[in-house]
Amino acid sequence: MRGPFVALQCEGGSLAYQMRSGRWIEAAIVTGGCVSAQLTAVQLKPDSERACSVYVVVAPDCMRSEDYRRLRVHLGWVRAERQPDVM
């Protein structure tokens, strides 16, 4: 399903995004992406096997500053959990 999303919800190692139609889509976070104070870009793979990955780009002025900070922290934790331990 293509089109704009209107909401993001972070839980555990995944995100759900809400389409303008009101439908929520659960998605796993794909490694990579960019998380910074100026811009956050992340690739999501919907749980549906037939669905293609979607790329979500969020600018800081698209949401409240505290919500943007929480999103960045959440994505940073997900990234850290997927990094192998280096010895």
SEGUDO-281114 format. One record per atom (N, C-alpha, C): chain; atom name; x, y, z. Coordinates in steps of 0.2 Angstrom, whole numbers, plus 5000, padded with zeros to 4 digits. Layout:
% SEGUDO-281114
R  chain  atom     X     Y     Z
R      A    CA     X     Y     Z
...
END
This chain:
% SEGUDO-281114
R  chain  atom     X     Y     Z
R      A     N  5004  4994  5000
R      A    CA  5000  5000  5000
R      A     C  5004  5006  5000
R      A     N  5003  5010  4995
R      A    CA  5007  5017  4995
R      A     C  5003  5022  4997
R      A     N  5007  5028  4999
R      A    CA  5003  5034  5001
R      A     C  5006  5036  5008
R      A     N  5004  5042  5010
R      A    CA  5007  5045  5016
R      A     C  5005  5041  5022
R      A     N  5009  5041  5027
R      A    CA  5007  5039  5034
R      A     C  5006  5045  5038
R      A     N  5002  5044  5043
R      A    CA  5000  5049  5048
R      A     C  5003  5048  5055
R      A     N  5005  5042  5057
R      A    CA  5007  5041  5063
R      A     C  5012  5035  5064
R      A     N  5017  5036  5069
R      A    CA  5021  5030  5070
R      A     C  5020  5028  5077
R      A     N  5021  5022  5078
R      A    CA  5021  5019  5085
R      A     C  5027  5015  5086
R      A     N  5031  5016  5091
R      A    CA  5037  5012  5093
R      A     C  5035  5007  5098
R      A     N  5037  5001  5097
R      A    CA  5036  4996  5103
R      A     C  5041  4990  5101
R      A     N  5046  4989  5106
R      A    CA  5051  4984  5105
R      A     C  5055  4985  5100
R      A     N  5057  4980  5095
R      A    CA  5061  4981  5090
R      A     C  5058  4982  5083
R      A     N  5051  4985  5084
R      A    CA  5048  4986  5078
R      A     C  5044  4992  5078
R      A     N  5041  4994  5073
R      A    CA  5037  5000  5072
R      A     C  5030  4998  5069
R      A     N  5025  5002  5070
R      A    CA  5019  5002  5067
R      A     C  5018  5009  5064
R      A     N  5015  5009  5058
R      A    CA  5013  5015  5055
R      A     C  5006  5015  5053
R      A     N  5003  5021  5053
R      A    CA  4996  5022  5052
R      A     C  4995  5025  5045
R      A     N  4991  5022  5041
R      A    CA  4990  5025  5034
R      A     C  4985  5031  5035
R      A     N  4984  5035  5030
R      A    CA  4979  5040  5030
R      A     C  4972  5037  5031
R      A     N  4971  5031  5028
R      A    CA  4964  5027  5029
R      A     C  4963  5025  5036
R      A     N  4968  5025  5040
R      A    CA  4967  5023  5047
R      A     C  4969  5016  5049
R      A     N  4972  5013  5043
R      A    CA  4974  5006  5044
R      A     C  4981  5006  5047
R      A     N  4983  5002  5052
R      A    CA  4989  5001  5055
R      A     C  4993  4996  5052
R      A     N  4999  4997  5051
R      A    CA  5004  4991  5048
R      A     C  5010  4990  5052
R      A     N  5010  4984  5054
R      A    CA  5016  4982  5059
R      A     C  5022  4981  5054
R      A     N  5028  4984  5056
R      A    CA  5034  4983  5052
R      A     C  5040  4982  5056
R      A     N  5045  4978  5054
R      A    CA  5051  4977  5057
R      A     C  5056  4983  5054
R      A     N  5061  4985  5058
R      A    CA  5065  4990  5056
R      A     C  5071  4986  5053
R      A     N  5073  4988  5047
R      A    CA  5078  4986  5043
R      A     C  5085  4989  5045
R      A     N  5090  4986  5046
R      A    CA  5097  4989  5048
R      A     C  5099  4994  5043
R      A     N  5102  4999  5045
R      A    CA  5105  5004  5041
R      A     C  5100  5011  5043
R      A     N  5100  5015  5039
R      A    CA  5096  5021  5040
R      A     C  5100  5027  5043
R      A     N  5097  5032  5045
R      A    CA  5101  5038  5047
R      A     C  5097  5041  5053
R      A     N  5100  5041  5059
R      A    CA  5096  5044  5065
R      A     C  5101  5050  5067
R      A     N  5098  5056  5066
R      A    CA  5102  5062  5069
R      A     C  5097  5067  5071
R      A     N  5099  5072  5074
R      A    CA  5095  5078  5076
R      A     C  5092  5082  5071
R      A     N  5095  5082  5065
R      A    CA  5093  5085  5059
R      A     C  5088  5081  5055
R      A     N  5088  5075  5054
R      A    CA  5084  5071  5050
R      A     C  5085  5063  5052
R      A     N  5079  5060  5052
R      A    CA  5079  5053  5053
R      A     C  5076  5049  5047
R      A     N  5080  5044  5045
R      A    CA  5077  5040  5039
R      A     C  5078  5033  5041
R      A     N  5073  5029  5040
R      A    CA  5073  5022  5042
R      A     C  5069  5018  5037
R      A     N  5072  5012  5035
R      A    CA  5068  5007  5031
R      A     C  5064  5002  5035
R      A     N  5058  5001  5033
R      A    CA  5054  4997  5037
R      A     C  5051  4991  5032
R      A     N  5051  4985  5035
R      A    CA  5049  4980  5031
R      A     C  5042  4978  5034
R      A     N  5036  4979  5031
R      A    CA  5030  4977  5034
R      A     C  5030  4969  5035
R      A     N  5026  4967  5040
R      A    CA  5026  4960  5042
R      A     C  5022  4956  5036
R      A     N  5018  4959  5032
R      A    CA  5015  4955  5027
R      A     C  5021  4953  5022
R      A     N  5021  4947  5020
R      A    CA  5026  4944  5015
R      A     C  5026  4947  5008
R      A     N  5020  4949  5006
R      A    CA  5019  4952  5000
R      A     C  5021  4959  4999
R      A     N  5021  4963  5005
R      A    CA  5023  4970  5005
R      A     C  5030  4972  5004
R      A     N  5031  4977  5000
R      A    CA  5038  4979  4999
R      A     C  5040  4984  5005
R      A     N  5047  4984  5006
R      A    CA  5049  4989  5011
R      A     C  5047  4996  5010
R      A     N  5047  5000  5015
R      A    CA  5045  5007  5014
R      A     C  5050  5011  5018
R      A     N  5052  5017  5015
R      A    CA  5057  5021  5018
R      A     C  5053  5027  5021
R      A     N  5055  5028  5027
R      A    CA  5051  5033  5031
R      A     C  5057  5039  5033
R      A     N  5055  5045  5031
R      A    CA  5060  5050  5032
R      A     C  5056  5055  5037
R      A     N  5059  5057  5042
R      A    CA  5055  5061  5047
R      A     C  5060  5067  5049
R      A     N  5057  5073  5047
R      A    CA  5061  5079  5049
R      A     C  5059  5081  5056
R      A     N  5063  5085  5060
R      A    CA  5061  5086  5067
R      A     C  5055  5091  5067
R      A     N  5053  5095  5062
R      A    CA  5048  5099  5063
R      A     C  5041  5096  5061
R      A     N  5041  5089  5060
R      A    CA  5035  5085  5058
R      A     C  5032  5083  5065
R      A     N  5035  5083  5070
R      A    CA  5032  5081  5077
R      A     C  5034  5085  5082
R      A     N  5031  5084  5088
R      A    CA  5034  5087  5094
R      A     C  5041  5085  5096
R      A     N  5045  5090  5098
R      A    CA  5052  5089  5099
R      A     C  5053  5083  5104
R      A     N  5049  5082  5109
R      A    CA  5050  5076  5114
R      A     C  5048  5070  5110
R      A     N  5043  5070  5106
R      A    CA  5042  5063  5102
R      A     C  5047  5062  5097
R      A     N  5050  5067  5094
R      A    CA  5056  5066  5089
R      A     C  5062  5063  5093
R      A     N  5063  5066  5099
R      A    CA  5069  5063  5103
R      A     C  5068  5056  5105
R      A     N  5061  5054  5107
R      A    CA  5060  5047  5109
R      A     C  5061  5043  5103
R      A     N  5059  5045  5097
R      A    CA  5059  5041  5091
R      A     C  5067  5039  5090
R      A     N  5071  5045  5090
R      A    CA  5078  5044  5089
R      A     C  5081  5039  5094
R      A     N  5079  5040  5100
R      A    CA  5082  5035  5106
R      A     C  5080  5028  5104
R      A     N  5074  5027  5103
R      A    CA  5071  5020  5101
R      A     C  5075  5017  5095
R      A     N  5076  5021  5090
R      A    CA  5080  5018  5084
R      A     C  5087  5017  5086
R      A     N  5090  5021  5090
R      A    CA  5097  5020  5093
R      A     C  5097  5014  5097
R      A     N  5092  5012  5101
R      A    CA  5092  5006  5105
R      A     C  5092  5000  5100
R      A     N  5087  5000  5095
R      A    CA  5086  4995  5091
R      A     C  5093  4993  5087
R      A     N  5096  4999  5085
R      A    CA  5102  4998  5081
R      A     C  5108  4995  5086
R      A     N  5108  4997  5092
R      A    CA  5113  4994  5097
R      A     C  5112  4987  5098
R      A     N  5106  4985  5099
R      A    CA  5104  4978  5100
R      A     C  5106  4973  5094
R      A     N  5106  4976  5088
R      A    CA  5108  4972  5083
R      A     C  5115  4972  5081
R      A     N  5119  4976  5084
R      A    CA  5126  4976  5083
R      A     C  5129  4970  5087
R      A     N  5133  4966  5083
R      A    CA  5137  4961  5087
R      A     C  5142  4963  5092
R      A     N  5143  4960  5097
R      A    CA  5148  4961  5102
R      A     C  5155  4961  5099
R      A     N  5159  4966  5099
R      A    CA  5166  4965  5097
R      A     C  5171  4965  5102
R      A     N  5175  4960  5102
R      A    CA  5180  4958  5107
R      A     C  5187  4959  5104
END
